[in-house]
Amino acid sequence: MTLTSLLRPLAVLAVVCVLGAGGSAPAQEMSVPPDRAALENAIRDYILAHPEVIIESVRRYQQRQQEGAASLVRETIRARFDEIFNDPAAPVAGNPAGDVTLVEFFDYNCPYCKRVRAIVAQAMAEDAGLRVVFKEFPILAPSSTVAARAALAARKQAPDKYLAFHDALMENRSPLNPPRILAIAEDVGLDTKRLRADMKDDAIQTALERNRALADDLGIRGTPAFVIGDRLYPGAMDLTTLKRLIDEARSS
């Protein structure tokens, strides 16, 4: 028995009662159940007997919410395409002229970002057509901002050393702090005196603020988060999943 079939007799009874009171009854009165308590009890009894109705209703509601959110994200990605994929302040790795671009929002203190670093690196190594854009998105700790500033300053000093510094920061398992960050920079061959000076560059602060605003508009609340094609994928993923998403973007 469906909810509709259960409530149909009550609906008929409501119409009969209203019509019995006089055919001239105002239209708005016809929409009021003659016995609200009986209707509520009938609905309650049905739900208690069929709780799966509520579960299915919640599932469909959540699905509609997710579909609506995904549609909004796709619109945002299309509207802000150049900011996401072609920001000159964002470091690029892989094939600069690749036919698929993977954009990663990350934080150097994020354990999931550290875990996925090797996966992104392997995807680049195995896919000659993959272009990767790094979006510094420091949200987890003050040292995250220091590390992000240092990474962008490293790129300014020596663009070819950005990726080595990025990987070294991701591989680091000690607590990040300014001395540790500078030590890692020195290990990869950067001039730390110049790095400290470049970290104060207003352009770096502007780039970080732009990334934060972009992440907010995309609904990104944590790291890592990936943009591939016109879709957003929050959270870490395995290599098989990442390759599949890249292939789907390539084929579309």
Secondary structure as GFF3:
##gff-version 3
##sequence-region A 1 252
A	DSSP	alpha_helix	3	20	.	.	.	ID=ss1
A	DSSP	three_ten_helix	27	31	.	.	.	ID=ss2
A	DSSP	alpha_helix	36	49	.	.	.	ID=ss3
A	DSSP	alpha_helix	52	79	.	.	.	ID=ss4
A	DSSP	alpha_helix	81	85	.	.	.	ID=ss5
A	DSSP	beta_strand	92	94	.	.	.	ID=ss6
A	DSSP	beta_strand	100	106	.	.	.	ID=ss7
A	DSSP	alpha_helix	111	126	.	.	.	ID=ss8
A	DSSP	beta_strand	130	136	.	.	.	ID=ss9
A	DSSP	alpha_helix	142	157	.	.	.	ID=ss10
A	DSSP	three_ten_helix	159	161	.	.	.	ID=ss11
A	DSSP	alpha_helix	162	171	.	.	.	ID=ss12
A	DSSP	alpha_helix	178	187	.	.	.	ID=ss13
A	DSSP	alpha_helix	192	198	.	.	.	ID=ss14
A	DSSP	alpha_helix	202	218	.	.	.	ID=ss15
A	DSSP	beta_strand	225	228	.	.	.	ID=ss16
A	DSSP	beta_strand	231	234	.	.	.	ID=ss17
A	DSSP	alpha_helix	239	251	.	.	.	ID=ss18
###
